[in-house]
Amino acid sequence: PKHATTLHFHYNMTDLRAKYDVQAQPMHQYESFEASDVGYGPFVVRRQELIDEIIQKANPHHSVHISGCRGAGKTTLLHQLGGQLASKGKKVYFFKNSNIFQRESVINFIEELEQCKEEAVVLVDETQNYVESEVFTTLLKNTSNHKITTIGAGVPAFKSASGNFTSPIRTNRLFISSDEMLQTEGIIDYFGRHAGMDAYHQVQITTLLQNIRAYVGGHIYPLMWMAEKLVPCITEQGKTAAQALEFSQSTNFRSREEFKIMANRILPPDSFSLQSLRALLTTNPDAHSIKELQRNGFYDENNMLISQLLFETFIDSITGEKLFPHRLNSGLDGVRQLLEFALPNLSWEQYNPYGGPIEDALSFELLLILSRVSHLSTRLFNPKLIQAGFAGRKPDLYINTSVDAYVECVLTTANNESERKKLDEHISRFYWQAYTDRTRRAPPPFYPIGDSAFAILNFQTVGREPLELFENAFRGQVFEERVFTFLMTTKEVFLGGTRIAGP
C-alpha cells in the first residue's frame, strides 16, 4: 500500500507489490533518514540493549508493543528496529499510523501477505489511533500461523490497539532513568564535545544535564530539546549550571514559541482533561482514575507522574494565558488582588460521589488559574493536594515569596451553628490561643507560619451573604481583614462583609 514504507525489500514478491501498489524503495542510507525524520537534532539515543531485547522477543506468535507518552522516543526506536532488521535482510513494512488498517488496499495486502507464508516484519506506529480492524486483530493473534512479526508503538490509550499485543515495553524503559544513563548513552559526551572544554565546563554541563533529566523525568525529547537550548548558556555565555537552570524557569525562556511547540508535542491526547486528574485530589485514588492517567501517558506503571515538566505543561494548556493588569503587592494586599482576580473565574465543576463540591478540588482549580499569573514568577504550593509530609500542620495554599502569604481554605454548605463553628476552627489555626470552644478537650491544630501573612478563604455554597462567625474573638477586625468568602451561588467575592469582586 502507499501507506506502508518498505525499509528493505527482496524483489521475489513483485506480483504482490504491483497488485497492491506497494512502494518498495530500499533505504540504503538509513542513518540519514533516521536523523532527519525522527528524534531531536542530529543526535539519536541508541538504546541498543532494548533493541536487542525486542528483536529477540518478537516473533510471529509474540507481538511487542512499545508503550510510552508522546515524545518518549517510540517512533525513533521503531525506526532503529526497522533499520537493524532491514540490514539483516528482513522484509520490513512500516505503517505510520494504525488507523489505515481499515482501508481496503491495506486489508487486502496484509491478508495476502499472511497467505504467502513468507517471513516479514510489520512496524505500526501511533497505535492509539487504532480503528477496529479484523485484519489487524488477526495479524496480532495469528490464528492462521502466518510468518509476520508485528511490532507496534503508541500511547497506551483506551480502545487503542496496544492491548492486543502480546507483551509491552513500558514507558520507563524508554526514559533516561538515571544520571548514569546520561553517560552510557553518550549524551554527556555529545553535549561536552566542544573543543577546548576544560574540567570546570565539563562539570557544569554534567550538572546541568542531570538537573534537566530530573526535571523532565528522563523524558527523552524534552531532555534533548532543553539541553540543546541551555548548554550554550555555559559554553558560549559563561554561565554556571545554576544560572542556566534559573534562565530555564524565566518568562523569557518559557514564553518563546519554540518552547510552546516543544511543550505541545509532549502533551497527552486531546481526550485527556482536567476530569482525568481526580486521582491527584484524594489520598486513595480509584483504580479507574489511575488507569486513565496511565493510558494517556501521564502516569508511569508505578503510578507516578511522568515529570514535573509534563504536569506544568498540561496545567498551562488547560488554563490558558491569564492577564493580570496590576502591580502585585505583598502580604494581604497581594492575596486580595489575586483572589478578587481568580475566584470569579472558578467553575467549581469537580464533585464528590454525592454531587457536592470538594474543597480540595476547588483549591486545585484556584491554583490552576493563579499558575498563569506571570507576576508570581514561581510555582504555587499546595501541601494537601500533593500529600506533603506535614500537610496537617500547614495551610492549604502558599503564595510565593513576593507575596509571602498562606491561605487556609474551608468549604461551608449551610448557614447553621455547626458550619459557623467549622469556619471558626479554621481561623483558629492561626489564633489557636484565642479559641475558647469549651466543648473541645484540646486546642485544634495550629500553623507555625512565622512572620508570613495569612488569610481564610471560605468556599460558601449557600446564601447571598458571607457566613457570620460564631466565635466573638474573630468578629470585627479578624473577619474584616482576613476572611475572604466566595459565594458559589453568585460567584461574588467578599472580604469580611464587603463585596470586592464578581462576575
N, C-alpha and C positions, 0 to 999 in steps of 0.2 A: 504494500500500500504506500501511497505517497506520504503517509503519516509516520512511516517507520524508516528510520535511518539505519542502513546496514553498515556497521562499522568495518566488517570484513566479510567477503563472500566468496565461496568456491563456486565456480560457474558450471556446476553439474546439475543446477536446477533452473536452467534458462527458461524452459517452458512455463514453469510455475511463476517465475518472476514476470514474464511477459504477460501471462494471463491476468495477473492482478496488479500490473503496473508497479512492481517492486523496484524501488530505487536501490541499485546496488553499486554504490560508489565507495570503493575501498579507502579507508583513512590511513594512507601510508605515513602521513605526518601527524600522528595522533596528538603528540605533545602540544603542538601549536593550536590545535583545535581545543584542547582542554584548557589551555591558559586563557584563550580569548573568549570562550563561551561560558565557562563555569569558574567558580571560585572568586577570589578577590585579588586583583592585581596579578603580577607575574609569578607570585609565589603561591604554590598549592601544597597544603599539608598532605603528606603521602598516606599515612595510616596503613603501612604495608602489612603489619601484623593482622589488622582487622580484615584487610582484603584477602589475605591468605586463608583466614578462618572462614570467610563467606564462600570462597571458591571450593574449599574442602567440604563444607557443609551442604552446599546447594547441589541438587540433582533432580531429575525429572519427577521423583516422588517426594522431594523435600524442597519446597519453595522457601525463599528467605525474603523477609521484608525489613527494609531499613527505616525505622520509625524515628521521627525527630521533629522538632519545631522548625519553623521557617528560618532559613539562613544557617542551619546546623551543618551543612556540607553534604546533604544527602545526594543531590544531583552530581556534585563533584565526585563523590565516592562511587556513584553508579557509572560515571564516565571512566573513572580509573579502572573499575572492574571490567568494563567493556573493552578498554584498551589492552589490558593484560590478557583477557580471554581471546581477543582477536589476534594478538601477537602469537598465541599458541595454536592458531589455525582453526579456532572455533567460529561457527557462523553465529553472529551476534546481531540481533534486531533491537533497536532502541526506539521505544514509543514515548514521546514527550509528555503525554497525558493519557490517563486511563480511560477518560470518557469517550475516546474514539473507538473503544471496543463495542460500541453499539452500532457502528457503521457497517453496512453490508459488505463492503470491499474487505474490511479488516476481518470480519467474521469468516468470510469465505477463505481468506488467506490462511488464518490460523487453523481452520478445520482441515484444509488440505495439507498444511504443514504437519499436523498431527498424524494424518493418514500416511505420509511418506515414511514415517518411522526412521527418519534420519536425525542425528543429534543436532540440536540448535540451542541457543540461549536467547531468551526474550527478556529485555530490560524494560520495566514500566515505571515511569516517573509520575509524580502527582497522583498517587492512588487515592487521595482524599476526594478527588473529583469523580470517583467511580460511579457509573450508572449501571444498574443491574444488567448484567450480561451473562447469558447462559454459556457462551463460548469461553468467557474468561473464567467462570467458575469451573468449567470442565478442564480448562488448561491447568488450573491450580490443583484440583482434586485428582486428575489423571486416572480416571477410571478406565481409559482406553489403552493404558500402558504406552503412551507416546514417549518420545525421547527428547522432549523440550524442557529445559531447565528455566524456571521463571524466578527472576529477582526483581522486587519492586521497592519503591521508596516513596515516602509521603508522610504527612501529618496523620497520626492515627485517629482521625475524626470518626464520629458516629456515622454508621451506614457507609463507611468507606470500604475499600477492598482489603484493607490491612488485616482484618480479622479472618480472612480466608487463607492467608499464607500459613505455612507450617510452623515457622519459627520467626520471631522478631529479633532484630538488632536494636536494642533500646537506645533512647536519647542520649544517656550519659556516655555510651560508647563512642559517640561522635565528638564529644567535647574534649577540650584540653583540660583534663580534670585535675591536674596538679602542676605545680611550678616546675617539677622535674620534666614534664612533657614539653614545656617550652624549649628545653634544651634538646631532648631526644628527638623531637620532631623538627628541629632545625630553625625554630622561629627566632630564638635569641641570636643565632649566627646570622640569620638573614638580615635582621634589623641592626646588628652590630658590625655589618660588613664594611662600613665606611673606612676608607684608608686613613691611617693616622689616628684612629680612635685609641686613646690610652686607657689604662686600667680604670681611671675615675669615670670616664664616659661609659665604659662597659658596665660598671656597677650601676650607674644612673639609668641606663637603658634597661638593664635586667630588672631593677626595682620598678620602673615604670610598667614594663610588661607584666610583672607579677601582680601589680595593683589593677591593671586593666583586666587581666584574666579573672581576678576575684570579682570585679565589678560586673563583668558580663557572664560570669559563671562558666567560663571556658567555651562559651558560645562562639564558634569559630569565625563567622562572618563579621560580627561587630568587633571581635577582638582584633582581627587583621585591619579592619577599617580604622578603628581608633588608633591603633599602633602606627599606621601609615601617616595619620594626621598629627600625632603627638610626638613621635620620636624626633622629627625635625626641630621641635622646641628645644631639645637637648643638643642635637648635632649642629644646628645652624644658628640658634639664638642664644645658646649658652645657658639655658635654664636648667634647674635641677629637676629631678623626677617629681618632687613635691610641687614645684611651681607648674609643671606641665599638667599634673593632675588637677590642680586648682583651676587652671585655664579650661580644662575639660568640663568643669561644672559651671562655667561662666555663661551668662546670657549671650555673649558674643559668639561663643563656640556652638551652643545648642540651638541658637536661632537661625543658623545657616541652613540654606535649602538642602545642601548635600547631607547634613546631619539628619534632617527630616526624612529624606529619601532612604537613608540607611535604616532609620528607626522604623519607617513604614514597612520595610522589607522583612523585619523580624516579627511583626505583629501577628497574632493568631488570626484565623479566618474571620470574615465579617459576621458570621453567625454567633461568634463569641461576644457576650455582652456583660454589662455590669451585673446582671442577674446571676451570671456564672460565678461571681466572686463571693457568693453566700458562704462558701466554705471558710473564708477568711474572717467571718463575723461571729464565729462561735468556737468554743473550746472543744466541741465534739462535732466536727463537720460530718455530714451524712455521706454515705458511700457514693451516691449519685453525683453530688457536687464535686467530689474529688475526681471521680472518673471523667466528668465533663472537663475539668481543668487539665487532666492528663491527655484526653483525646484531642484537645485543641492546642497541645504543645505548650501549655502554660506551667504545668507541674511536671516533674520527672516521676519515674516509677517509685521513688522514695517519698512521694507526696511533698516535695519541696519546690518552691518557686524556682524556675529556671535561672533567673538572675534579677538583680536589682534594676538593671537597665531595662529589661523586658517589662517589669512591673511599672516603672516610671513612664515608659513609652506608651503602655496601654492606658494609664491614667490620663496622660496628655491627649491621647486620641479620643477619649470619650468626654473630656471636659471642654476641649477647645480653648482658644485664646480668650482670656478674661482681661478686660481693660479695667484698670484701677486708676482713676484720674487724680487721686490725692497724693499728697506727701504723707508717707506712713509715719505716724508718731509712735512713741514708746509708751509702755505701760497701759493703763486703762483706756487712754485716748486711742491708742492703736487698736486695742480689742474692739472698741466701739466702731471704729472705721471699718474694720474687717467684717464684723457681724452684720452691721447695717447694709453692707455691700453684698454679702454672701447669702444670708438667710432667706431673703425674698426669692432667691433662685433655687431654693431647695424644692425638690419634687416629692420627697418622702414616699417613694414607691416601694420601699423594702418592707415586707410584712412578715410577721410570725405565722405559724400554722393556724392561729385563731383569727387572723385578719387584722391585727393591730400593728402599729408601728413599733420598731425596735430601736431602743436608744443607741445601741452601738452602730446600727445601720445609718441612723440619722447623723451621728457624729462622723461616720466614714464618708457619707456623701458631702458633708460640710468640708471635710478635708480635701475631697476631690476638687471642689470649687476653689478653695483657697490655694491649692497647689499651683494654680496658674497665675497667681498674683505675683508679677515679676519683682515687686518691691521686697518680697520676703527673701528672695535670692538664696534660699536654702530649704531643706526638707522640713516638713512639719512632722511631729512625732505624736503618735497615739499609743501609749504603752498597753492599753487594754486590748486593742484590736490585734496587736502582734504578739500578745501574751508574754509581755516582758516579765522578768523575774519578780519585780516588786510592784506589779500593777495595782495591787491593793493599797499601796502607800503613795500613789501618785495620782494627780487629777487626770482626766481623760485626754486633754489636749495641752500641748506646749507650743506656743508660737515663738519663733526663733529669737535669737539674742538681740535683734534690733528692736523687737517689741518687749521681749523678756516677760512673758505673762503666761500663766496657767489658766485653763478654763475647765471647770467642773460641770459636766452635763448631767441633767436629770430629766426624766420623762414623767409628766403628770397626766393622768387620764380621767380625773374627776375633780369636782370642787367640793371636797369634804375634809374633815379633820385629818384623816389618815394621809391623804395626799399632801396637805399643807405641812404636816409633820415630816413627811418624806423630804419635801423641799428644804425644810429647816435643817434636817440632818445632813444634807449635802453641804449646806452653808457652814454647818458646824465643823466640818472637816478642816476649815481654815480658822475657826474660832472655837475650838473644842473646849477651852476653859470656860467659855461663856454659856455653854449648853447646859440647861438646867432641867431637862426632862427627867423627873424623878422616877419614872417607870423603868428606866434603864439601870442596870446594876453597874455598868461601867461606861465611861465615855466612848463615843463612836471612834472609828479610825480617823486619824488626823494626818495632815500633809505637811511634812517638813520642807518647805519650798524656799527657805532663806529670805532674801530681800526681793524676790521676784513679785510682780503684780499678780493679782488673781481676780477671777470673776466667776459667776454662776450663769449657766445657760439653761433655762427651763423650756424644754420642748412641751408645749401645752396643747393637748388635743381637743379640749372643750372650752367653751365660753368665748366672750369677746373682750374680756378684761384680764389683766395679769392676776394670777392667783395670789391671794393675800397670805402673808406669813403667819404662822401660829405662834412662834416664839417672839415675845416682846423685845428681847435684846437685839433681834435682827431687823426690826422695823426701823423706819426713818433712814438714817444715813447709809447703813449697810444695804438696804433694799434699793435706795435711790441711786447709789453709786456703783454697785457691783452685781446686781441681779438683772440679767437680760432675759426677756421672755419672748419666745417665738410662738405666736398664736397660729397653730397649724390650720385652723378653720378659715382664717383670713389672710395668712402669710404676712402679717404685720409683726414688726419688731418693737419691743418696748424696753426702755431702761428704767427700772423702777416702775412708776406709773405713767411715764411719758413716752408717747409713741415717737420713735426715731426713724422708722423706715417702713416701707410697704411695697406691694407690687406696683 
